[in-house]
Amino acid sequence: MKASTFRQSLLCAAISACMFGTAAYAQEAAAEHTGGIPGYEVIKATDTLLNMTRVKQTLVAPPGVPEHTLESPASPRIVEVEMTIEEKEIEVEPGVFMWAFAFNGTVPGPMIIVHEGDWVELTLRNAVKNQLVHNIDFHASTGALGGGELTQVQPGQEVKLRFQALKPGVFVYHCAPGGSMVPWHVVHGMNGALTVIPKGGLKDKNGKPIKYDKAYYLGEQDFYIPTDKDGKFKRYPDAVSSMAEDKLVMDKLIPSHVVFGDRKMAYTGENALTSKVGETVMFYHSQSNRQSYPHLIGGHFNQVWERGNLADMPAEGLETYVLAAGSAGASMYTFKQPGVYVYLSHNLIEAFNLGVLAQVKVDGTWDNNIMEQVEAPHEFKE
């Protein structure tokens, strides 16, 4: 079999398998819509749930996070959010292009923030112009493959899912349409994070409440862009054309790019994160597919929730921590000196060569009591 024929067969098989499963589920679900997985007895939602207070959350593009408070609401609410999936070409670095599958048009998808006990009610739309079936798997949710079984949508369809945020913490969400399509969608940027703030807010190791002044969401991505025989990155006409060649690169487990956001150095220079001396910043960091090693050059994380377990006692004073593949973590730091800091994954090859680093520009007054260049560089005599 010719290589081109093999690639075409692989692509058709993968897409057909995904869409066949979706069609079969859709037919079964259409027969009797119960709100649950077909074939199981279903307990209907109570009137109390259906009549709960509703609030709409306006999602924002990363590295921003939506407006929120760390103070627990008087009672649980239904938090309404909407996301539209876009299949769009992005420029990962100058002259290097990839088709991204993007929740709400951004890579990563937007951060969602709710409180423990709230319900998340998501309206998920698959844009008409798209070519692929998509869904969403919330690591924060319980049952139905994280909602993946209940959110399969074809182009031009929308679905509404509601689940209760029972466990506090920071969690990944991603597309999971089935089989080899799962990693393919994830490494094309189809992932994001959801934060569930614990009852009573955040606390330090002594149980004392702690807060932050601002927060950033750093969604780390690993991309696997094929190259031609001359080593040049290839460009494809649409969202599905690269799949077979993508898989050949992916299966070697060597990414072509590791970045924050949708491109190399996305949050540097004019797009750097900002802060000021005395300000406490929370860094939410997710990696849906690989391990990462968050580190802040020039600082030490005051509090760290390595597994995103915000209700547990945080570690304190860490220089670097390990973020497990398929998870999200959180760390806080109060800046003491002005300057340009670098937030990165401390695999330095990946950080500086592949691109997984961000800058934080901090304004304020320099304190020589903390650090001082006692003598400027000058020649010395041997």
C-alpha positions as CSV (number, residue, x, y, z in Angstrom):
1,M,0.0,0.0,0.0
2,K,1.4,3.4,-0.9
3,A,2.2,5.8,1.9
4,S,-0.4,8.4,0.7
5,T,-3.1,5.7,0.5
6,F,-2.2,4.5,4.0
7,R,-2.4,8.0,5.4
8,Q,-5.8,8.6,3.8
9,S,-7.1,5.2,5.1
10,L,-5.9,6.0,8.6
11,L,-7.5,9.4,8.6
12,C,-10.8,8.1,7.2
13,A,-10.9,5.3,9.8
14,A,-10.2,7.5,12.7
15,I,-12.8,10.1,11.7
16,S,-15.4,7.4,10.8
17,A,-14.9,5.6,14.2
18,C,-15.4,8.8,16.1
19,M,-18.5,9.9,14.1
20,F,-20.0,6.4,14.0
21,G,-19.9,6.3,17.8
22,T,-21.4,9.7,18.0
23,A,-24.2,8.9,15.6
24,A,-25.0,5.7,17.4
25,Y,-25.2,7.5,20.7
26,A,-27.2,10.3,19.2
27,Q,-29.8,7.9,17.8
28,E,-30.1,6.1,21.2
29,A,-30.3,9.4,23.1
30,A,-32.9,10.8,20.6
31,A,-35.2,7.9,21.4
32,E,-35.7,9.0,24.9
33,H,-33.9,12.1,26.3
34,T,-33.5,11.5,30.0
35,G,-30.5,13.8,30.7
36,G,-28.5,10.8,31.7
37,I,-26.7,7.9,29.9
38,P,-29.2,5.9,27.9
39,G,-29.9,2.4,29.3
40,Y,-29.8,3.5,33.0
41,E,-32.5,4.5,35.4
42,V,-32.4,8.2,35.9
43,I,-33.3,10.3,39.0
44,K,-34.7,13.6,37.8
45,A,-33.3,16.9,39.0
46,T,-35.3,18.3,42.0
47,D,-37.4,21.4,41.8
48,T,-34.9,23.0,44.3
49,L,-32.1,22.6,41.8
50,L,-34.1,23.8,38.9
51,N,-35.1,27.0,40.9
52,M,-31.7,27.8,42.2
53,T,-30.0,31.2,41.8
54,R,-28.3,31.5,38.4
55,V,-25.3,33.7,37.6
56,K,-23.6,34.1,34.2
57,Q,-19.9,34.0,34.0
58,T,-18.2,35.9,31.2
59,L,-15.2,33.9,30.0
60,V,-12.0,35.7,29.0
61,A,-9.0,34.7,26.9
62,P,-6.0,33.3,28.7
63,P,-3.8,34.3,30.4
64,G,-6.7,36.2,31.9
65,V,-9.2,34.7,34.3
66,P,-12.9,35.6,34.8
67,E,-14.0,38.0,37.5
68,H,-14.4,36.1,40.8
69,T,-14.2,36.3,44.5
70,L,-12.5,34.0,47.0
71,E,-15.4,34.4,49.5
72,S,-17.9,31.6,49.4
73,P,-21.4,32.5,48.3
74,A,-24.3,32.3,50.8
75,S,-25.6,29.2,49.0
76,P,-24.6,27.2,45.9
77,R,-25.5,28.6,42.5
78,I,-25.9,27.5,38.9
79,V,-23.0,29.2,37.1
80,E,-23.9,29.5,33.4
81,V,-21.0,29.6,30.8
82,E,-21.0,29.4,27.0
83,M,-18.2,28.1,24.7
84,T,-18.1,27.9,21.0
85,I,-15.5,25.5,19.4
86,E,-13.5,26.9,16.5
87,E,-11.2,25.0,14.1
88,K,-8.7,27.7,13.1
89,E,-5.2,28.0,11.8
90,I,-2.7,29.6,14.2
91,E,0.9,30.7,13.8
92,V,3.0,28.8,16.4
93,E,6.1,30.8,15.5
94,P,6.8,33.0,12.4
95,G,6.1,31.0,9.3
96,V,5.0,27.8,11.2
97,F,1.3,27.1,11.1
98,M,-1.0,24.5,12.7
99,W,-4.8,24.0,12.7
100,A,-6.0,24.4,16.3
101,F,-9.2,23.0,17.8
102,A,-10.0,25.8,20.1
103,F,-12.6,26.1,22.9
104,N,-14.0,29.6,22.6
105,G,-11.4,30.3,19.9
106,T,-8.4,30.4,22.2
107,V,-5.5,28.0,23.0
108,P,-5.8,27.0,25.8
109,G,-9.5,27.3,26.3
110,P,-10.7,29.8,28.9
111,M,-10.5,29.3,32.6
112,I,-13.8,28.7,34.4
113,I,-14.0,29.6,38.2
114,V,-16.7,28.4,40.5
115,H,-17.1,27.6,44.2
116,E,-17.4,24.2,45.9
117,G,-21.0,23.1,45.7
118,D,-21.9,25.3,42.7
119,W,-23.3,23.7,39.5
120,V,-21.5,24.5,36.2
121,E,-24.0,24.7,33.3
122,L,-22.2,24.8,30.0
123,T,-23.7,25.5,26.6
124,L,-21.2,24.0,24.1
125,R,-21.5,24.8,20.4
126,N,-19.6,23.3,17.5
127,A,-19.4,26.0,14.8
128,V,-21.1,25.2,11.6
129,K,-17.9,25.7,9.5
130,N,-16.0,23.1,11.5
131,Q,-15.3,19.6,10.1
132,L,-14.9,17.5,13.2
133,V,-17.0,16.1,16.0
134,H,-16.0,17.5,19.4
135,N,-17.0,17.1,23.1
136,I,-15.7,18.1,26.5
137,D,-14.3,16.0,29.4
138,F,-14.2,17.9,32.7
139,H,-11.7,16.4,35.2
140,A,-13.7,18.3,37.8
141,S,-16.9,16.4,37.2
142,T,-18.3,13.0,38.2
143,G,-19.6,10.4,35.8
144,A,-20.1,9.9,32.1
145,L,-16.4,10.2,31.2
146,G,-16.3,13.7,32.7
147,G,-19.3,14.7,30.6
148,G,-17.7,13.4,27.4
149,E,-20.5,10.9,26.8
150,L,-23.1,13.6,27.1
151,T,-21.5,16.4,25.1
152,Q,-20.7,14.9,21.7
153,V,-21.6,17.6,19.1
154,Q,-21.3,17.6,15.3
155,P,-20.7,20.8,13.4
156,G,-23.7,23.1,13.7
157,Q,-24.9,21.4,16.9
158,E,-25.0,22.7,20.5
159,V,-25.5,20.8,23.8
160,K,-26.1,21.9,27.4
161,L,-24.4,20.0,30.3
162,R,-24.9,20.7,34.0
163,F,-22.7,19.1,36.8
164,Q,-22.0,19.9,40.4
165,A,-18.5,20.9,41.4
166,L,-18.2,18.5,44.3
167,K,-14.4,18.6,44.7
168,P,-12.4,21.8,45.2
169,G,-9.2,22.3,43.3
170,V,-7.8,23.2,39.9
171,F,-8.7,20.7,37.1
172,V,-8.0,20.2,33.4
173,Y,-10.8,19.9,30.8
174,H,-10.2,18.7,27.3
175,C,-11.8,17.2,24.2
176,A,-12.1,13.4,24.2
177,P,-14.1,12.2,21.2
178,G,-12.7,8.6,21.4
179,G,-9.7,6.5,20.4
180,S,-6.7,8.1,18.7
181,M,-8.8,11.2,18.2
182,V,-8.4,12.0,22.0
183,P,-4.6,12.8,22.0
184,W,-4.9,14.4,18.5
185,H,-7.5,16.9,19.7
186,V,-5.7,17.6,22.9
187,V,-2.3,18.4,21.3
188,H,-4.0,20.6,18.8
189,G,-4.8,22.9,21.7
190,M,-8.2,21.6,22.8
191,N,-7.9,21.9,26.5
192,G,-8.3,24.3,29.3
193,A,-8.8,24.5,33.1
194,L,-11.6,24.9,35.7
195,T,-11.0,26.1,39.3
196,V,-13.3,25.1,42.1
197,I,-12.6,27.4,45.1
198,P,-13.0,25.5,48.4
199,K,-15.6,26.4,51.0
200,G,-14.2,29.1,53.3
201,G,-11.6,30.1,50.6
202,L,-7.9,29.5,50.5
203,K,-5.9,28.8,53.7
204,D,-2.2,28.6,54.5
205,K,-0.6,25.7,56.4
206,N,-1.8,27.1,59.7
207,G,-5.3,27.5,58.6
208,K,-5.1,31.2,58.2
209,P,-7.1,32.7,55.2
210,I,-5.0,33.9,52.3
211,K,-5.9,35.9,49.2
212,Y,-4.3,37.0,46.0
213,D,-4.5,40.4,44.2
214,K,-4.6,39.0,40.7
215,A,-4.4,35.7,38.9
216,Y,-3.1,34.4,35.6
217,Y,-3.8,31.2,33.8
218,L,-0.9,29.5,31.9
219,G,-2.1,26.7,29.8
220,E,0.9,24.7,28.6
221,Q,0.7,23.1,25.2
222,D,2.8,20.5,23.4
223,F,2.6,20.6,19.6
224,Y,3.7,18.0,17.1
225,I,4.0,19.7,13.7
226,P,5.3,17.5,10.8
227,T,8.2,18.4,8.7
228,D,9.0,17.7,5.0
229,K,12.1,15.9,3.7
230,D,14.1,19.1,4.0
231,G,13.2,19.6,7.7
232,K,10.8,22.5,7.0
233,F,7.5,22.6,8.9
234,K,4.5,21.6,6.8
235,R,1.3,23.6,6.3
236,Y,-2.1,22.1,5.7
237,P,-5.2,23.4,3.9
238,D,-7.7,22.4,6.6
239,A,-8.2,20.9,10.0
240,V,-8.3,17.3,9.1
241,S,-5.5,17.0,6.4
242,S,-2.6,16.7,8.9
243,M,-3.9,13.9,11.1
244,A,-2.0,10.9,9.6
245,E,1.3,12.8,9.5
246,D,0.6,14.3,13.0
247,K,0.2,10.8,14.4
248,L,3.6,9.7,13.1
249,V,5.2,12.7,14.9
250,M,3.1,12.2,18.1
251,D,3.9,8.6,18.4
252,K,7.6,9.4,18.8
253,L,6.7,11.5,21.9
254,I,9.0,14.3,20.8
255,P,7.2,17.6,20.6
256,S,8.2,20.2,18.0
257,H,7.0,23.0,20.3
258,V,6.2,23.3,24.0
259,V,4.6,26.7,24.7
260,F,2.3,28.7,27.0
261,G,-0.8,29.7,25.0
262,D,-0.9,29.3,21.2
263,R,2.7,30.1,20.2
264,K,6.3,30.5,21.2
265,M,6.9,33.4,23.7
266,A,3.2,34.3,23.6
267,Y,3.4,36.0,27.0
268,T,6.7,37.9,26.6
269,G,7.7,41.5,25.6
270,E,4.6,43.7,25.0
271,N,2.4,40.7,26.0
272,A,4.2,39.9,29.2
273,L,2.2,39.4,32.4
274,T,2.4,42.4,34.8
275,S,2.5,43.0,38.5
276,K,4.0,45.4,41.1
277,V,6.1,45.1,44.3
278,G,3.9,44.0,47.2
279,E,1.3,42.4,44.9
280,T,0.4,38.7,45.4
281,V,-0.2,36.8,42.2
282,M,-1.8,33.4,41.7
283,F,-0.4,31.3,38.8
284,Y,-2.8,28.6,37.6
285,H,-0.9,26.2,35.4
286,S,-2.2,23.2,33.4
287,Q,-0.7,20.5,31.2
288,S,-3.1,18.1,29.6
289,N,-0.6,15.7,28.1
290,R,2.9,15.8,29.7
291,Q,4.7,16.6,33.0
292,S,5.9,20.1,33.6
293,Y,8.2,21.7,36.2
294,P,6.9,25.2,37.1
295,H,9.6,27.6,38.3
296,L,9.8,31.4,38.8
297,I,13.3,32.8,38.1
298,G,14.0,35.4,40.7
299,G,11.4,34.2,43.2
300,H,10.2,31.3,45.4
301,F,6.6,30.2,45.4
302,N,5.1,31.2,48.8
303,Q,2.3,28.6,48.5
304,V,2.0,25.7,46.2
305,W,-0.9,23.3,45.5
306,E,1.1,20.8,43.4
307,R,-1.9,18.7,42.4
308,G,-4.3,21.7,42.4
309,N,-5.8,20.4,45.6
310,L,-6.9,23.9,46.9
311,A,-8.7,22.5,50.0
312,D,-5.5,20.9,51.3
313,M,-2.6,22.5,53.2
314,P,-0.3,24.1,50.6
315,A,3.5,23.5,50.5
316,E,5.5,26.6,51.1
317,G,8.7,28.2,49.8
318,L,9.2,25.9,46.8
319,E,11.6,26.8,44.0
320,T,10.1,24.3,41.6
321,Y,7.4,21.7,41.7
322,V,6.2,18.9,39.5
323,L,2.9,19.2,37.6
324,A,1.6,15.7,36.6
325,A,0.5,15.1,33.1
326,G,-3.2,15.7,32.7
327,S,-3.5,18.0,35.7
328,A,-3.4,21.6,36.8
329,G,-1.6,23.1,39.7
330,A,-1.5,26.5,41.5
331,S,1.1,28.6,43.1
332,M,1.2,32.1,44.8
333,Y,4.0,34.6,45.1
334,T,4.2,38.1,46.5
335,F,6.7,40.1,44.5
336,K,9.4,41.9,46.6
337,Q,11.6,43.4,43.9
338,P,10.9,45.1,40.5
339,G,12.2,43.8,37.2
340,V,11.5,41.2,34.6
341,Y,10.9,37.7,36.0
342,V,10.7,34.5,34.0
343,Y,8.0,31.9,34.7
344,L,8.9,28.6,32.9
345,S,8.9,24.9,33.0
346,H,12.3,24.1,34.3
347,N,13.3,21.7,31.6
348,L,15.5,24.4,30.3
349,I,15.9,22.9,26.8
350,E,12.1,23.0,26.4
351,A,11.8,26.4,28.0
352,F,14.4,28.3,25.9
353,N,14.6,26.2,22.7
354,L,10.9,25.1,22.4
355,G,9.3,28.1,23.9
356,V,7.6,27.2,27.2
357,L,8.4,30.4,29.1
358,A,6.6,33.6,30.1
359,Q,7.7,37.0,31.4
360,V,6.3,38.9,34.4
361,K,7.1,42.6,34.3
362,V,7.1,44.0,37.9
363,D,7.0,47.7,38.7
364,G,8.2,49.2,42.0
365,T,11.2,50.4,43.9
366,W,14.4,48.4,44.1
367,D,15.5,47.4,47.7
368,N,19.3,47.1,48.1
369,N,18.6,45.3,51.4
370,I,17.4,42.3,49.5
371,M,19.8,42.4,46.6
372,E,22.6,44.8,45.7
373,Q,25.3,44.9,43.1
374,V,28.0,46.0,45.5
375,E,30.5,46.8,42.7
376,A,29.9,47.3,39.0
377,P,31.8,45.0,36.6
378,H,35.5,46.2,36.2
379,E,38.8,44.8,35.2
380,F,40.9,43.1,37.9
381,K,44.7,42.6,38.2
382,E,46.1,39.1,38.6
